[in-house]
């Protein structure tokens, strides 16, 4: 967690609704959740975009790594508020194992 990796956006299913899938050169796929991306999907990285991503957390089953955009152009505008509400220990938890975050229902 906390490591910056270079990745290539490989899929943007349902722009504005889900997030983006990223190839980070490992056998496990990367994913950026919609809550970490800008509100307007036209500001999201598109398929083929190569940029930096921070490892945000990993699924226990080892099938996916959740990523956070390292480039502020692709990060949600209210990131600081998001962290304060849902990950108040970040970035002090970098390097420590974490469990999957639980987001409230809309």
QUITAHU-V173235 format. One record per residue. N is the residue number from 1. RES is the residue in three letters. SS is DSSP state (helix for helix, strand for strand, loop for the rest). PSI is psi in whole degrees, -180 to 180 (999 if undefined). OMEGA is omega in radians with two decimals (* if undefined). Layout:
N&RES&SS&PSI&OMEGA  N&RES&SS&PSI&OMEGA
//
This chain:
1&UNK&loop&137&3.12  2&UNK&loop&-16&-3.13  3&UNK&loop&138&3.07  4&UNK&strand&129&3.11  5&UNK&strand&152&3.04  6&UNK&strand&138&-3.14  7&UNK&strand&162&3.11  8&UNK&strand&127&3.09  9&UNK&strand&124&-3.09  10&UNK&strand&-17&3.12  11&UNK&strand&142&3.07  12&UNK&loop&75&-3.13  13&UNK&loop&138&3.09  14&UNK&loop&65&-3.12  15&UNK&loop&134&-3.13  16&UNK&loop&-8&-3.05  17&UNK&loop&-34&-2.99  18&UNK&loop&-62&-3.06  19&UNK&strand&-162&-3.13  20&UNK&strand&144&3.08  21&UNK&strand&139&-3.00  22&UNK&strand&133&3.01  23&UNK&strand&118&3.13  24&UNK&loop&18&3.05  25&UNK&loop&17&3.09  26&UNK&loop&169&3.12  27&UNK&loop&-14&3.11  28&UNK&loop&143&-3.10  29&UNK&strand&158&3.07  30&UNK&strand&151&-3.13  31&UNK&strand&136&3.02  32&UNK&strand&119&-3.12  33&UNK&strand&148&-3.13  34&UNK&helix&-33&-3.08  35&UNK&helix&-17&3.13  36&UNK&helix&-2&-3.11  37&UNK&loop&161&3.10  38&UNK&loop&152&3.13  39&UNK&loop&-37&-3.13  40&UNK&loop&119&-3.05  41&UNK&helix&-21&3.10  42&UNK&helix&-12&3.08  43&UNK&helix&-4&3.13  44&UNK&loop&156&3.00  45&UNK&loop&143&-3.11  46&UNK&loop&168&3.10  47&UNK&loop&131&-3.12  48&UNK&loop&-14&3.11  49&UNK&loop&129&3.07  50&UNK&strand&122&-3.11  51&UNK&strand&178&3.14  52&UNK&strand&146&3.09  53&UNK&strand&143&3.07  54&UNK&strand&138&3.07  55&UNK&strand&116&-3.04  56&UNK&strand&-47&3.00  57&UNK&strand&166&-3.10  58&UNK&strand&142&3.06  59&UNK&loop&143&3.11  60&UNK&loop&-33&-3.11  61&UNK&loop&-6&3.07  62&UNK&loop&14&-3.09  63&UNK&loop&-9&-3.12  64&UNK&strand&144&3.04  65&UNK&strand&127&3.09  66&UNK&strand&137&-3.05  67&UNK&strand&157&3.03  68&UNK&strand&132&3.11  69&UNK&strand&131&3.07  70&UNK&loop&-26&3.13  71&UNK&loop&118&-3.10  72&UNK&helix&-20&3.09  73&UNK&helix&-28&-3.08  74&UNK&helix&9&-3.10  75&UNK&loop&143&3.14  76&UNK&loop&146&-3.09  77&UNK&loop&-30&-3.10  78&UNK&loop&33&-3.08  79&UNK&helix&-44&-3.12  80&UNK&helix&-41&3.09  81&UNK&helix&-43&3.11  82&UNK&helix&-48&-3.13  83&UNK&helix&-45&-3.13  84&UNK&helix&-37&-3.11  85&UNK&helix&-40&-2.96  86&UNK&helix&-20&3.13  87&UNK&loop&59&-3.02  88&UNK&loop&-19&3.13  89&UNK&loop&-7&-3.10  90&UNK&loop&140&0.11  91&UNK&loop&6&-3.12  92&UNK&loop&-19&-3.14  93&UNK&loop&0&3.12  94&UNK&loop&131&-3.13  95&UNK&loop&-8&3.13  96&UNK&loop&147&3.08  97&UNK&loop&141&3.10  98&UNK&loop&159&3.06  99&UNK&loop&169&3.13  100&UNK&loop&134&3.10  101&UNK&loop&150&3.10  102&UNK&loop&119&3.12  103&UNK&loop&145&3.12  104&UNK&loop&156&3.07  105&UNK&loop&145&3.12  106&UNK&loop&999&*
//
